[in-house]
Amino acid sequence: MPQPSRIPPAALSGMGDWDATIVWSLIPEVVTWRLRAPRGEIRYLKVSRLGREPTLTAERNRMQWASTHLPVPRC
């Protein structure tokens, strides 16, 4: 069984002490992490295999469009 990818170190710049939990995965192509700061702030990080379609940029664009119609995470 394929293992989930690790979070790229550059994506965690300044967040080395945050807890990371996988909340969704399509292993090994896409993994979504829930990041929690020591003081409770929550962020989500999606990591995708380079060259995968649709791209994360396309997903961001759809989320920005959807934000005018319903609550979605900030990009």
PyMOL Python script that loads the backbone (N, CA, C, O; Angstrom):
from pymol import cmd

cmd.read_pdbstr("""\
ATOM      1  N   MET A   1       0.850  -1.183   0.000  1.00  0.00           N
ATOM      2  CA  MET A   1       0.000   0.000   0.000  1.00  0.00           C
ATOM      3  C   MET A   1       0.890   1.239   0.000  1.00  0.00           C
ATOM      4  O   MET A   1       1.819   1.323   0.804  1.00  0.00           O
ATOM      5  N   PRO A   2       0.623   2.217  -0.899  1.00  0.00           N
ATOM      6  CA  PRO A   2       1.435   3.430  -0.930  1.00  0.00           C
ATOM      7  C   PRO A   2       1.313   4.210   0.371  1.00  0.00           C
ATOM      8  O   PRO A   2       0.262   4.217   1.012  1.00  0.00           O
ATOM      9  N   GLN A   3       2.387   4.858   0.745  1.00  0.00           N
ATOM     10  CA  GLN A   3       2.403   5.667   1.960  1.00  0.00           C
ATOM     11  C   GLN A   3       2.189   7.129   1.604  1.00  0.00           C
ATOM     12  O   GLN A   3       2.624   7.576   0.542  1.00  0.00           O
ATOM     13  N   PRO A   4       1.519   7.889   2.485  1.00  0.00           N
ATOM     14  CA  PRO A   4       1.330   9.312   2.205  1.00  0.00           C
ATOM     15  C   PRO A   4       2.660  10.041   2.178  1.00  0.00           C
ATOM     16  O   PRO A   4       3.621   9.673   2.853  1.00  0.00           O
ATOM     17  N   SER A   5       2.675  11.087   1.372  1.00  0.00           N
ATOM     18  CA  SER A   5       3.895  11.886   1.298  1.00  0.00           C
ATOM     19  C   SER A   5       4.076  12.687   2.574  1.00  0.00           C
ATOM     20  O   SER A   5       3.135  12.897   3.340  1.00  0.00           O
ATOM     21  N   ARG A   6       5.291  13.122   2.781  1.00  0.00           N
ATOM     22  CA  ARG A   6       5.581  14.010   3.904  1.00  0.00           C
ATOM     23  C   ARG A   6       5.330  15.442   3.452  1.00  0.00           C
ATOM     24  O   ARG A   6       5.333  15.747   2.259  1.00  0.00           O
ATOM     25  N   ILE A   7       5.115  16.304   4.425  1.00  0.00           N
ATOM     26  CA  ILE A   7       4.935  17.718   4.109  1.00  0.00           C
ATOM     27  C   ILE A   7       6.283  18.278   3.671  1.00  0.00           C
ATOM     28  O   ILE A   7       7.280  18.091   4.368  1.00  0.00           O
ATOM     29  N   PRO A   8       6.331  18.964   2.526  1.00  0.00           N
ATOM     30  CA  PRO A   8       7.592  19.564   2.101  1.00  0.00           C
ATOM     31  C   PRO A   8       8.077  20.553   3.162  1.00  0.00           C
ATOM     32  O   PRO A   8       7.296  21.390   3.615  1.00  0.00           O
ATOM     33  N   PRO A   9       9.344  20.477   3.569  1.00  0.00           N
ATOM     34  CA  PRO A   9       9.859  21.359   4.620  1.00  0.00           C
ATOM     35  C   PRO A   9       9.598  22.845   4.352  1.00  0.00           C
ATOM     36  O   PRO A   9       9.323  23.594   5.289  1.00  0.00           O
ATOM     37  N   ALA A  10       9.678  23.280   3.103  1.00  0.00           N
ATOM     38  CA  ALA A  10       9.457  24.698   2.787  1.00  0.00           C
ATOM     39  C   ALA A  10       8.025  25.129   3.113  1.00  0.00           C
ATOM     40  O   ALA A  10       7.786  26.301   3.400  1.00  0.00           O
ATOM     41  N   ALA A  11       7.076  24.197   3.071  1.00  0.00           N
ATOM     42  CA  ALA A  11       5.679  24.530   3.367  1.00  0.00           C
ATOM     43  C   ALA A  11       5.460  24.781   4.853  1.00  0.00           C
ATOM     44  O   ALA A  11       4.460  25.386   5.239  1.00  0.00           O
ATOM     45  N   LEU A  12       6.379  24.325   5.684  1.00  0.00           N
ATOM     46  CA  LEU A  12       6.242  24.488   7.129  1.00  0.00           C
ATOM     47  C   LEU A  12       7.111  25.608   7.689  1.00  0.00           C
ATOM     48  O   LEU A  12       7.353  25.664   8.894  1.00  0.00           O
ATOM     49  N   SER A  13       7.571  26.481   6.836  1.00  0.00           N
ATOM     50  CA  SER A  13       8.415  27.584   7.290  1.00  0.00           C
ATOM     51  C   SER A  13       7.728  28.341   8.420  1.00  0.00           C
ATOM     52  O   SER A  13       6.639  28.887   8.240  1.00  0.00           O
ATOM     53  N   GLY A  14       8.369  28.370   9.583  1.00  0.00           N
ATOM     54  CA  GLY A  14       7.825  29.052  10.743  1.00  0.00           C
ATOM     55  C   GLY A  14       6.756  28.273  11.490  1.00  0.00           C
ATOM     56  O   GLY A  14       6.174  28.784  12.447  1.00  0.00           O
ATOM     57  N   MET A  15       6.489  27.039  11.063  1.00  0.00           N
ATOM     58  CA  MET A  15       5.443  26.235  11.706  1.00  0.00           C
ATOM     59  C   MET A  15       5.989  24.887  12.175  1.00  0.00           C
ATOM     60  O   MET A  15       5.246  23.909  12.254  1.00  0.00           O
ATOM     61  N   GLY A  16       7.278  24.833  12.484  1.00  0.00           N
ATOM     62  CA  GLY A  16       7.901  23.580  12.881  1.00  0.00           C
ATOM     63  C   GLY A  16       7.333  22.951  14.145  1.00  0.00           C
ATOM     64  O   GLY A  16       7.447  21.741  14.342  1.00  0.00           O
ATOM     65  N   ASP A  17       6.716  23.771  15.009  1.00  0.00           N
ATOM     66  CA  ASP A  17       6.170  23.234  16.251  1.00  0.00           C
ATOM     67  C   ASP A  17       4.668  22.951  16.159  1.00  0.00           C
ATOM     68  O   ASP A  17       4.040  22.647  17.173  1.00  0.00           O
ATOM     69  N   TRP A  18       4.091  23.045  14.976  1.00  0.00           N
ATOM     70  CA  TRP A  18       2.668  22.767  14.773  1.00  0.00           C
ATOM     71  C   TRP A  18       2.453  21.263  14.652  1.00  0.00           C
ATOM     72  O   TRP A  18       3.323  20.548  14.155  1.00  0.00           O
ATOM     73  N   ASP A  19       1.293  20.780  15.105  1.00  0.00           N
ATOM     74  CA  ASP A  19       0.920  19.376  14.924  1.00  0.00           C
ATOM     75  C   ASP A  19       0.315  19.206  13.539  1.00  0.00           C
ATOM     76  O   ASP A  19      -0.463  20.050  13.095  1.00  0.00           O
ATOM     77  N   ALA A  20       0.660  18.129  12.857  1.00  0.00           N
ATOM     78  CA  ALA A  20       0.130  17.848  11.522  1.00  0.00           C
ATOM     79  C   ALA A  20      -0.592  16.512  11.536  1.00  0.00           C
ATOM     80  O   ALA A  20      -0.058  15.505  12.001  1.00  0.00           O
ATOM     81  N   THR A  21      -1.826  16.519  11.016  1.00  0.00           N
ATOM     82  CA  THR A  21      -2.643  15.313  10.944  1.00  0.00           C
ATOM     83  C   THR A  21      -3.216  15.201   9.534  1.00  0.00           C
ATOM     84  O   THR A  21      -3.716  16.186   8.992  1.00  0.00           O
ATOM     85  N   ILE A  22      -3.150  14.025   8.941  1.00  0.00           N
ATOM     86  CA  ILE A  22      -3.762  13.825   7.624  1.00  0.00           C
ATOM     87  C   ILE A  22      -5.277  13.781   7.806  1.00  0.00           C
ATOM     88  O   ILE A  22      -5.792  13.023   8.627  1.00  0.00           O
ATOM     89  N   VAL A  23      -5.989  14.609   7.023  1.00  0.00           N
ATOM     90  CA  VAL A  23      -7.451  14.612   7.092  1.00  0.00           C
ATOM     91  C   VAL A  23      -8.093  14.045   5.834  1.00  0.00           C
ATOM     92  O   VAL A  23      -9.277  13.711   5.846  1.00  0.00           O
ATOM     93  N   TRP A  24      -7.335  13.932   4.752  1.00  0.00           N
ATOM     94  CA  TRP A  24      -7.844  13.342   3.513  1.00  0.00           C
ATOM     95  C   TRP A  24      -6.660  12.973   2.649  1.00  0.00           C
ATOM     96  O   TRP A  24      -5.654  13.682   2.620  1.00  0.00           O
ATOM     97  N   SER A  25      -6.784  11.857   1.942  1.00  0.00           N
ATOM     98  CA  SER A  25      -5.698  11.511   1.038  1.00  0.00           C
ATOM     99  C   SER A  25      -6.184  10.661  -0.124  1.00  0.00           C
ATOM    100  O   SER A  25      -7.096   9.845   0.005  1.00  0.00           O
ATOM    101  N   LEU A  26      -5.556  10.879  -1.236  1.00  0.00           N
ATOM    102  CA  LEU A  26      -5.667  10.050  -2.418  1.00  0.00           C
ATOM    103  C   LEU A  26      -4.214   9.655  -2.674  1.00  0.00           C
ATOM    104  O   LEU A  26      -3.546  10.194  -3.556  1.00  0.00           O
ATOM    105  N   ILE A  27      -3.754   8.703  -1.879  1.00  0.00           N
ATOM    106  CA  ILE A  27      -2.340   8.342  -1.830  1.00  0.00           C
ATOM    107  C   ILE A  27      -1.906   7.768  -3.168  1.00  0.00           C
ATOM    108  O   ILE A  27      -2.642   6.956  -3.729  1.00  0.00           O
ATOM    109  N   PRO A  28      -0.774   8.134  -3.702  1.00  0.00           N
ATOM    110  CA  PRO A  28       0.168   9.142  -3.213  1.00  0.00           C
ATOM    111  C   PRO A  28      -0.008  10.494  -3.885  1.00  0.00           C
ATOM    112  O   PRO A  28       0.807  11.391  -3.669  1.00  0.00           O
ATOM    113  N   GLU A  29      -1.063  10.669  -4.704  1.00  0.00           N
ATOM    114  CA  GLU A  29      -1.169  11.895  -5.499  1.00  0.00           C
ATOM    115  C   GLU A  29      -1.492  13.155  -4.703  1.00  0.00           C
ATOM    116  O   GLU A  29      -0.894  14.204  -4.945  1.00  0.00           O
ATOM    117  N   VAL A  30      -2.430  13.070  -3.756  1.00  0.00           N
ATOM    118  CA  VAL A  30      -2.871  14.256  -3.026  1.00  0.00           C
ATOM    119  C   VAL A  30      -3.061  13.901  -1.557  1.00  0.00           C
ATOM    120  O   VAL A  30      -3.681  12.891  -1.223  1.00  0.00           O
ATOM    121  N   VAL A  31      -2.522  14.738  -0.695  1.00  0.00           N
ATOM    122  CA  VAL A  31      -2.708  14.566   0.748  1.00  0.00           C
ATOM    123  C   VAL A  31      -3.058  15.934   1.343  1.00  0.00           C
ATOM    124  O   VAL A  31      -2.383  16.927   1.069  1.00  0.00           O
ATOM    125  N   THR A  32      -4.111  15.977   2.155  1.00  0.00           N
ATOM    126  CA  THR A  32      -4.500  17.208   2.836  1.00  0.00           C
ATOM    127  C   THR A  32      -4.209  17.048   4.316  1.00  0.00           C
ATOM    128  O   THR A  32      -4.635  16.080   4.945  1.00  0.00           O
ATOM    129  N   TRP A  33      -3.482  18.003   4.860  1.00  0.00           N
ATOM    130  CA  TRP A  33      -3.059  17.996   6.254  1.00  0.00           C
ATOM    131  C   TRP A  33      -3.813  19.068   7.041  1.00  0.00           C
ATOM    132  O   TRP A  33      -4.082  20.150   6.519  1.00  0.00           O
ATOM    133  N   ARG A  34      -4.147  18.772   8.275  1.00  0.00           N
ATOM    134  CA  ARG A  34      -4.672  19.759   9.215  1.00  0.00           C
ATOM    135  C   ARG A  34      -3.497  20.137  10.109  1.00  0.00           C
ATOM    136  O   ARG A  34      -2.904  19.276  10.760  1.00  0.00           O
ATOM    137  N   LEU A  35      -3.165  21.411  10.140  1.00  0.00           N
ATOM    138  CA  LEU A  35      -2.056  21.909  10.947  1.00  0.00           C
ATOM    139  C   LEU A  35      -2.623  22.698  12.118  1.00  0.00           C
ATOM    140  O   LEU A  35      -3.468  23.573  11.932  1.00  0.00           O
ATOM    141  N   ARG A  36      -2.162  22.389  13.316  1.00  0.00           N
ATOM    142  CA  ARG A  36      -2.656  23.071  14.521  1.00  0.00           C
ATOM    143  C   ARG A  36      -1.477  23.666  15.277  1.00  0.00           C
ATOM    144  O   ARG A  36      -0.530  22.968  15.640  1.00  0.00           O
ATOM    145  N   ALA A  37      -1.559  24.984  15.507  1.00  0.00           N
ATOM    146  CA  ALA A  37      -0.509  25.696  16.235  1.00  0.00           C
ATOM    147  C   ALA A  37      -0.614  25.400  17.723  1.00  0.00           C
ATOM    148  O   ALA A  37      -1.685  25.025  18.202  1.00  0.00           O
ATOM    149  N   PRO A  38       0.484  25.563  18.467  1.00  0.00           N
ATOM    150  CA  PRO A  38       0.439  25.363  19.914  1.00  0.00           C
ATOM    151  C   PRO A  38      -0.643  26.204  20.600  1.00  0.00           C
ATOM    152  O   PRO A  38      -1.179  25.799  21.631  1.00  0.00           O
ATOM    153  N   ARG A  39      -0.963  27.362  20.038  1.00  0.00           N
ATOM    154  CA  ARG A  39      -2.000  28.229  20.632  1.00  0.00           C
ATOM    155  C   ARG A  39      -3.387  27.985  20.041  1.00  0.00           C
ATOM    156  O   ARG A  39      -4.336  28.693  20.380  1.00  0.00           O
ATOM    157  N   GLY A  40      -3.514  26.991  19.162  1.00  0.00           N
ATOM    158  CA  GLY A  40      -4.833  26.591  18.671  1.00  0.00           C
ATOM    159  C   GLY A  40      -5.216  27.010  17.272  1.00  0.00           C
ATOM    160  O   GLY A  40      -6.230  26.537  16.758  1.00  0.00           O
ATOM    161  N   GLU A  41      -4.447  27.883  16.625  1.00  0.00           N
ATOM    162  CA  GLU A  41      -4.783  28.278  15.255  1.00  0.00           C
ATOM    163  C   GLU A  41      -4.776  27.051  14.360  1.00  0.00           C
ATOM    164  O   GLU A  41      -3.912  26.184  14.495  1.00  0.00           O
ATOM    165  N   ILE A  42      -5.740  26.974  13.443  1.00  0.00           N
ATOM    166  CA  ILE A  42      -5.859  25.839  12.533  1.00  0.00           C
ATOM    167  C   ILE A  42      -5.651  26.312  11.095  1.00  0.00           C
ATOM    168  O   ILE A  42      -6.191  27.335  10.675  1.00  0.00           O
ATOM    169  N   ARG A  43      -4.863  25.550  10.360  1.00  0.00           N
ATOM    170  CA  ARG A  43      -4.684  25.780   8.919  1.00  0.00           C
ATOM    171  C   ARG A  43      -4.730  24.426   8.227  1.00  0.00           C
ATOM    172  O   ARG A  43      -4.507  23.386   8.847  1.00  0.00           O
ATOM    173  N   TYR A  44      -5.023  24.459   6.929  1.00  0.00           N
ATOM    174  CA  TYR A  44      -5.020  23.239   6.135  1.00  0.00           C
ATOM    175  C   TYR A  44      -4.016  23.392   5.009  1.00  0.00           C
ATOM    176  O   TYR A  44      -3.853  24.477   4.449  1.00  0.00           O
ATOM    177  N   LEU A  45      -3.350  22.302   4.683  1.00  0.00           N
ATOM    178  CA  LEU A  45      -2.337  22.297   3.629  1.00  0.00           C
ATOM    179  C   LEU A  45      -2.585  21.101   2.735  1.00  0.00           C
ATOM    180  O   LEU A  45      -2.641  19.964   3.204  1.00  0.00           O
ATOM    181  N   LYS A  46      -2.731  21.359   1.454  1.00  0.00           N
ATOM    182  CA  LYS A  46      -2.903  20.274   0.486  1.00  0.00           C
ATOM    183  C   LYS A  46      -1.604  20.133  -0.297  1.00  0.00           C
ATOM    184  O   LYS A  46      -1.081  21.119  -0.815  1.00  0.00           O
ATOM    185  N   VAL A  47      -1.084  18.923  -0.386  1.00  0.00           N
ATOM    186  CA  VAL A  47       0.138  18.624  -1.120  1.00  0.00           C
ATOM    187  C   VAL A  47      -0.243  17.721  -2.282  1.00  0.00           C
ATOM    188  O   VAL A  47      -0.893  16.693  -2.093  1.00  0.00           O
ATOM    189  N   SER A  48       0.162  18.106  -3.475  1.00  0.00           N
ATOM    190  CA  SER A  48      -0.200  17.363  -4.678  1.00  0.00           C
ATOM    191  C   SER A  48       1.047  17.021  -5.474  1.00  0.00           C
ATOM    192  O   SER A  48       2.021  17.774  -5.496  1.00  0.00           O
ATOM    193  N   ARG A  49       0.996  15.876  -6.123  1.00  0.00           N
ATOM    194  CA  ARG A  49       2.090  15.453  -6.995  1.00  0.00           C
ATOM    195  C   ARG A  49       2.210  16.442  -8.143  1.00  0.00           C
ATOM    196  O   ARG A  49       1.205  16.808  -8.753  1.00  0.00           O
ATOM    197  N   LEU A  50       3.426  16.878  -8.443  1.00  0.00           N
ATOM    198  CA  LEU A  50       3.687  17.827  -9.514  1.00  0.00           C
ATOM    199  C   LEU A  50       3.177  17.275 -10.838  1.00  0.00           C
ATOM    200  O   LEU A  50       3.416  16.113 -11.167  1.00  0.00           O
ATOM    201  N   GLY A  51       2.480  18.103 -11.588  1.00  0.00           N
ATOM    202  CA  GLY A  51       1.977  17.696 -12.893  1.00  0.00           C
ATOM    203  C   GLY A  51       0.595  17.073 -12.852  1.00  0.00           C
ATOM    204  O   GLY A  51       0.053  16.719 -13.899  1.00  0.00           O
ATOM    205  N   ARG A  52       0.008  16.928 -11.666  1.00  0.00           N
ATOM    206  CA  ARG A  52      -1.308  16.314 -11.535  1.00  0.00           C
ATOM    207  C   ARG A  52      -2.384  17.292 -11.995  1.00  0.00           C
ATOM    208  O   ARG A  52      -2.292  18.492 -11.737  1.00  0.00           O
ATOM    209  N   GLU A  53      -3.399  16.775 -12.672  1.00  0.00           N
ATOM    210  CA  GLU A  53      -4.545  17.580 -13.106  1.00  0.00           C
ATOM    211  C   GLU A  53      -5.765  17.159 -12.310  1.00  0.00           C
ATOM    212  O   GLU A  53      -5.921  15.963 -12.066  1.00  0.00           O
ATOM    213  N   PRO A  54      -6.637  18.056 -11.890  1.00  0.00           N
ATOM    214  CA  PRO A  54      -6.475  19.487 -11.980  1.00  0.00           C
ATOM    215  C   PRO A  54      -5.389  19.969 -11.033  1.00  0.00           C
ATOM    216  O   PRO A  54      -5.080  19.318 -10.036  1.00  0.00           O
ATOM    217  N   THR A  55      -4.828  21.092 -11.353  1.00  0.00           N
ATOM    218  CA  THR A  55      -3.734  21.643 -10.548  1.00  0.00           C
ATOM    219  C   THR A  55      -4.274  22.290  -9.278  1.00  0.00           C
ATOM    220  O   THR A  55      -5.464  22.587  -9.177  1.00  0.00           O
ATOM    221  N   LEU A  56      -3.389  22.501  -8.314  1.00  0.00           N
ATOM    222  CA  LEU A  56      -3.788  23.201  -7.097  1.00  0.00           C
ATOM    223  C   LEU A  56      -4.147  24.654  -7.404  1.00  0.00           C
ATOM    224  O   LEU A  56      -4.972  25.246  -6.709  1.00  0.00           O
ATOM    225  N   THR A  57      -3.536  25.230  -8.435  1.00  0.00           N
ATOM    226  CA  THR A  57      -3.894  26.585  -8.847  1.00  0.00           C
ATOM    227  C   THR A  57      -5.334  26.625  -9.335  1.00  0.00           C
ATOM    228  O   THR A  57      -6.073  27.549  -8.994  1.00  0.00           O
ATOM    229  N   ALA A  58      -5.744  25.642 -10.125  1.00  0.00           N
ATOM    230  CA  ALA A  58      -7.135  25.571 -10.594  1.00  0.00           C
ATOM    231  C   ALA A  58      -8.086  25.388  -9.418  1.00  0.00           C
ATOM    232  O   ALA A  58      -9.168  25.974  -9.398  1.00  0.00           O
ATOM    233  N   GLU A  59      -7.694  24.588  -8.448  1.00  0.00           N
ATOM    234  CA  GLU A  59      -8.532  24.394  -7.262  1.00  0.00           C
ATOM    235  C   GLU A  59      -8.663  25.701  -6.475  1.00  0.00           C
ATOM    236  O   GLU A  59      -9.750  26.053  -6.018  1.00  0.00           O
ATOM    237  N   ARG A  60      -7.548  26.413  -6.325  1.00  0.00           N
ATOM    238  CA  ARG A  60      -7.601  27.711  -5.641  1.00  0.00           C
ATOM    239  C   ARG A  60      -8.558  28.662  -6.343  1.00  0.00           C
ATOM    240  O   ARG A  60      -9.335  29.358  -5.689  1.00  0.00           O
ATOM    241  N   ASN A  61      -8.507  28.695  -7.677  1.00  0.00           N
ATOM    242  CA  ASN A  61      -9.394  29.575  -8.435  1.00  0.00           C
ATOM    243  C   ASN A  61     -10.859  29.209  -8.219  1.00  0.00           C
ATOM    244  O   ASN A  61     -11.704  30.096  -8.092  1.00  0.00           O
ATOM    245  N   ARG A  62     -11.169  27.920  -8.176  1.00  0.00           N
ATOM    246  CA  ARG A  62     -12.547  27.491  -7.919  1.00  0.00           C
ATOM    247  C   ARG A  62     -12.980  27.880  -6.513  1.00  0.00           C
ATOM    248  O   ARG A  62     -14.122  28.293  -6.308  1.00  0.00           O
ATOM    249  N   MET A  63     -12.078  27.753  -5.542  1.00  0.00           N
ATOM    250  CA  MET A  63     -12.403  28.122  -4.161  1.00  0.00           C
ATOM    251  C   MET A  63     -12.670  29.617  -4.060  1.00  0.00           C
ATOM    252  O   MET A  63     -13.590  30.037  -3.359  1.00  0.00           O
ATOM    253  N   GLN A  64     -11.873  30.420  -4.753  1.00  0.00           N
ATOM    254  CA  GLN A  64     -12.095  31.863  -4.724  1.00  0.00           C
ATOM    255  C   GLN A  64     -13.451  32.203  -5.332  1.00  0.00           C
ATOM    256  O   GLN A  64     -14.161  33.062  -4.809  1.00  0.00           O
ATOM    257  N   TRP A  65     -13.817  31.549  -6.418  1.00  0.00           N
ATOM    258  CA  TRP A  65     -15.127  31.775  -7.021  1.00  0.00           C
ATOM    259  C   TRP A  65     -16.228  31.345  -6.053  1.00  0.00           C
ATOM    260  O   TRP A  65     -17.197  32.077  -5.853  1.00  0.00           O
ATOM    261  N   ALA A  66     -16.087  30.165  -5.452  1.00  0.00           N
ATOM    262  CA  ALA A  66     -17.108  29.636  -4.551  1.00  0.00           C
ATOM    263  C   ALA A  66     -17.286  30.516  -3.317  1.00  0.00           C
ATOM    264  O   ALA A  66     -18.373  30.560  -2.740  1.00  0.00           O
ATOM    265  N   SER A  67     -16.223  31.220  -2.905  1.00  0.00           N
ATOM    266  CA  SER A  67     -16.301  32.036  -1.694  1.00  0.00           C
ATOM    267  C   SER A  67     -17.322  33.166  -1.806  1.00  0.00           C
ATOM    268  O   SER A  67     -17.747  33.718  -0.791  1.00  0.00           O
ATOM    269  N   THR A  68     -17.713  33.511  -3.019  1.00  0.00           N
ATOM    270  CA  THR A  68     -18.743  34.537  -3.184  1.00  0.00           C
ATOM    271  C   THR A  68     -20.141  33.962  -3.008  1.00  0.00           C
ATOM    272  O   THR A  68     -21.122  34.704  -2.974  1.00  0.00           O
ATOM    273  N   HIS A  69     -20.232  32.633  -2.893  1.00  0.00           N
ATOM    274  CA  HIS A  69     -21.533  31.960  -2.806  1.00  0.00           C
ATOM    275  C   HIS A  69     -21.729  31.166  -1.508  1.00  0.00           C
ATOM    276  O   HIS A  69     -22.863  30.937  -1.086  1.00  0.00           O
ATOM    277  N   LEU A  70     -20.629  30.748  -0.878  1.00  0.00           N
ATOM    278  CA  LEU A  70     -20.718  29.938   0.342  1.00  0.00           C
ATOM    279  C   LEU A  70     -19.411  29.999   1.103  1.00  0.00           C
ATOM    280  O   LEU A  70     -18.388  30.400   0.550  1.00  0.00           O
ATOM    281  N   PRO A  71     -19.434  29.602   2.379  1.00  0.00           N
ATOM    282  CA  PRO A  71     -18.192  29.652   3.156  1.00  0.00           C
ATOM    283  C   PRO A  71     -17.204  28.573   2.698  1.00  0.00           C
ATOM    284  O   PRO A  71     -17.550  27.395   2.602  1.00  0.00           O
ATOM    285  N   VAL A  72     -15.998  28.989   2.426  1.00  0.00           N
ATOM    286  CA  VAL A  72     -14.927  28.067   2.047  1.00  0.00           C
ATOM    287  C   VAL A  72     -13.635  28.509   2.754  1.00  0.00           C
ATOM    288  O   VAL A  72     -13.533  29.657   3.186  1.00  0.00           O
ATOM    289  N   PRO A  73     -12.657  27.614   2.873  1.00  0.00           N
ATOM    290  CA  PRO A  73     -11.378  28.025   3.472  1.00  0.00           C
ATOM    291  C   PRO A  73     -10.731  29.139   2.641  1.00  0.00           C
ATOM    292  O   PRO A  73     -10.876  29.185   1.419  1.00  0.00           O
ATOM    293  N   ARG A  74     -10.022  30.027   3.323  1.00  0.00           N
ATOM    294  CA  ARG A  74      -9.283  31.079   2.616  1.00  0.00           C
ATOM    295  C   ARG A  74      -8.108  30.464   1.900  1.00  0.00           C
ATOM    296  O   ARG A  74      -7.502  29.507   2.383  1.00  0.00           O
ATOM    297  N   CYS A  75      -7.785  31.018   0.739  1.00  0.00           N
ATOM    298  CA  CYS A  75      -6.647  30.537  -0.054  1.00  0.00           C
ATOM    299  C   CYS A  75      -5.427  31.377   0.224  1.00  0.00           C
ATOM    300  O   CYS A  75      -4.365  31.131  -0.347  1.00  0.00           O
TER     301      CYS A  75
END
""", "prot")
cmd.dss("prot")
cmd.show_as("cartoon", "prot")
cmd.util.cbc("prot")
cmd.orient("prot")
